[in-house]
Amino acid sequence: MSVTVKLPESHEAALDLPFTKPTGYGLGKSGWITATFTADEEPPLEILRAWVSESYRAVAPKKLLAPPPLTSRPARARER
């Protein structure tokens, strides 16, 4: 299994781990890393969750990152 993520904040620290390397095709220069695991290895799920979250924030459109607007009443209460 392999996972490729963009890590603008934790890129250098991620590359210190034995299961990571800069992503090929020059993407590693832009903060992309690839983590690779064999079938018998247990991936560090907490680290991977944090990386996926960081990567999503790095590449997602800004409007998807904005918190939803606050409403004064739940939607069902307004429908009545």
Secondary structure, DSSP 8 states (H G I E B T S, - for coil): -EEEEE-TTTHHHHHTSTTEEE-TTTGGGGTEEEEE--TTS---HHHHHHHHHHHHHHHS-HHHHS-----SS-HHHHH-
